[in-house]
Amino acid sequence: MILVTGATGNVGRQVVHQLVEAGHPVRAMTRDPSWAALPAAAEVVKGDHGTIDRCLDGVESVFLIWPFHTADLAAGVVGAIRRHARRIVLLSSGAVRDQPDSAVGLSHNELEQRVEQSGLAWTMLWPSTFAANALWWRGQIRSGDVVRGAFGALKMAMLHERDIAAVAVRALTSEGHDGARYVLTGPEALSQVEQVRIIGDALGRPLRWQELSREEERQRLLADDDFPDSFVDALLDGYAQMLDGPPPALTSTVEEVTGRPARSFAEWAKDHAGDF
């Protein structure tokens, strides 16, 4: 039995689907099973990181997503997994390597250390920027042809959630991945301006980027009820740091682990055209 946390999120949902398609027994943990809409073959259970212990009976492996900017719950969560399972695949963060002093880098580094010291077999996934982050623009795109934001020139190696999930599934279900830290990236580095254009191509619309100052973007995000206020400054600080640094290095890890090249952002945009 494989427990998938965050099972209704962008990555977790894909992990559940791919495990079910491959014929593996799956227990999907979510806060509200009533709207999970997961495959019938998956066992959907109510739970979160604070109550994960009750979801672990009979579980051998765990796919763990960490949706927090602190590691306050790390000891309890890793301890609960250790009492039941033997393997953990952690969706960590590239910030552990690239922005170690950021809130995300610090929290995920502490979590990784607890996993390493747990005695569990482990695999760490260090993803580049999630392509799904572009969904933050869907409100603007639904209402017009202009996307407003800061740091438009910032290049990101946009990574399809299906590729993250595919690597996770291999690590959960096959040998040879213990102790690995997989740096996952998309196949190309694209600026935010380019991302908007590519989404427009998928929609058949001439979308364009309008540059905002950092403070203008900060106020826009704080006014967005769908964006967590606590993450606004951390995001903008990270973007500023990334813009001052070298462009993101690309890896072939997705292909090396799965046998299939990483999907392009254009593929992601076509897959998600309906979301915009």
PyMOL commands that set and color helices and strands:
alter all, ss='L'
color gray80, all
select helices_A, chain A and resi 10-21+33-35+49-55+74-84+95-98+103-116+131-143+161-173+192-203+214-222+229-244+253-258+265-271+273-275
alter helices_A, ss='H'
color red, helices_A
select strands_A, chain A and resi 2-4+26-30+43-46+61-65+87-91+121-127+146-149+155-156+180-184+190-191+208-211
alter strands_A, ss='S'
color yellow, strands_A
deselect
rebuild
show_as cartoon
